[in-house]
Amino acid sequence: MERQGEWGGNATLLAAANAYGRTLHIVSAPEPGSTYYTEVAPDSQADGGDDVWLAYLDGNHYRATRLLD
């Protein structure tokens, strides 16, 4: 996850949540008409800052997102 083109799985997501002290929210649409949501919480939350929202695309790629106002 440090460089473009690198990726990881659930252990990497938990490590990132812990490193940044942020909750990760992951959303996807695995097939038309369905949605999936999960949350990865850090062991301890850092003060201030926003949670991180990610889209899980095509079963193999994560992309940073933002909430629409």
LINJOQUI-V406244 format. One record per residue. N is the residue number from 1. RES is the residue in three letters. SS is DSSP state (helix for helix, strand for strand, loop for the rest). PHI is phi as a letter, one per 30 degrees, with the letter a starting at -180 (* if undefined). OMEGA is omega in whole degrees, -180 to 180 (NA if undefined). Layout:
n=[N & N]
res=[RES & RES]
ss=[SS & SS]
phi=[PHI & PHI]
omega=[OMEGA & OMEGA]
//
This chain:
n=[1 & 2 & 3 & 4 & 5 & 6 & 7 & 8 & 9 & 10 & 11 & 12 & 13 & 14 & 15 & 16 & 17 & 18 & 19 & 20 & 21 & 22 & 23 & 24 & 25 & 26 & 27 & 28 & 29 & 30 & 31 & 32 & 33 & 34 & 35 & 36 & 37 & 38 & 39 & 40 & 41 & 42 & 43 & 44 & 45 & 46 & 47 & 48 & 49 & 50 & 51 & 52 & 53 & 54 & 55 & 56 & 57 & 58 & 59 & 60 & 61 & 62 & 63 & 64 & 65 & 66 & 67 & 68 & 69]
res=[MET & GLU & ARG & GLN & GLY & GLU & TRP & GLY & GLY & ASN & ALA & THR & LEU & LEU & ALA & ALA & ALA & ASN & ALA & TYR & GLY & ARG & THR & LEU & HIS & ILE & VAL & SER & ALA & PRO & GLU & PRO & GLY & SER & THR & TYR & TYR & THR & GLU & VAL & ALA & PRO & ASP & SER & GLN & ALA & ASP & GLY & GLY & ASP & ASP & VAL & TRP & LEU & ALA & TYR & LEU & ASP & GLY & ASN & HIS & TYR & ARG & ALA & THR & ARG & LEU & LEU & ASP]
ss=[loop & loop & loop & loop & loop & loop & loop & loop & loop & helix & helix & helix & helix & helix & helix & helix & helix & helix & helix & helix & loop & loop & loop & strand & strand & strand & strand & strand & loop & loop & loop & loop & loop & loop & loop & strand & strand & strand & strand & strand & loop & loop & loop & loop & loop & loop & loop & loop & loop & loop & loop & strand & strand & strand & strand & strand & strand & loop & loop & loop & strand & strand & strand & strand & loop & loop & loop & loop & loop]
phi=[* & d & b & e & i & c & b & b & c & d & d & d & d & d & d & d & e & d & d & c & i & b & d & c & c & c & b & a & b & d & a & e & i & b & b & b & b & b & b & c & c & d & d & b & d & d & d & i & i & c & d & c & c & b & c & c & c & h & i & a & b & c & b & d & b & b & d & d & d]
omega=[-178 & -177 & 175 & 176 & 177 & -178 & 179 & -178 & -176 & 179 & 178 & 178 & 178 & 177 & 178 & 178 & 180 & -179 & -177 & -179 & -177 & 173 & 176 & 175 & -178 & 178 & 176 & 174 & -174 & 176 & -177 & 178 & 179 & 177 & -179 & 178 & 172 & -176 & 177 & -177 & 178 & 176 & 175 & -177 & 176 & 178 & 177 & 179 & -177 & 170 & 180 & 178 & 180 & 172 & 177 & -171 & 173 & 177 & -179 & -175 & 175 & 178 & 177 & -180 & 173 & 178 & 175 & 179 & NA]
//
